[in-house]
């Protein structure tokens, strides 16, 4: 799974100054993980900073990538009993972002002569993931099993999730939990089989980064 790192050079100096000041006061660094300080309750996805990235094999030669942004939803945390926690998020498929204008047009193109579209079509419904169980696999990791609804089909999916940061957001002062997650789905199981016969991959790797605020 490839990961993309986005650098915000304009605020790098300010961030370094802030971190230095915190360290001087012996305060935890921003994002430092201390699971004993996680608060139970309901958190809301920070849509502006929550993304589902995807990649799929292009004819076996290389991979191409896309993003779904503006992810919304809720995380319910039970700090005393993590297995009782749950997540419900919605992904706006119609807002798919890809580097190629031609590819985006194809992804959202209507089917020929009233037939089924090759991919999502011009007015795709939002995708949704609703957890059914949470199983801790480590101090900061868990397997989240849930139902993914995509393209009108609902299938069980397991997301391998990792708590990637926690604490108070320095900008809006909200308590925040950040997570990374990965899973792989088969698009043919969601009625998106276009190109399988000539080599476009069936397996789609999903790379998830999401922040929830309280």
Buried (B, 14 or more C-beta within 10 A) or exposed (E): EEEEEEEEEEEEEEEEEEEEEBEEEEEEEBEEBEEEEBEEEEBBBBBEBBBBBBBBBBEEEEEBBBBBBBBBBBBBBBBEEBEEBBBBBBBBBBEBEBEEEEBBEBBBBEEEEEEBBBBBBEEBBBBBBBBEBBEEEEEBBBBBBBEBBBBEEEEEBBBBBBBBBBBEBEEEEBBBBBBBBBBEBBBEBBEBBBBEEEEBBBEBBBBBBBBBBB
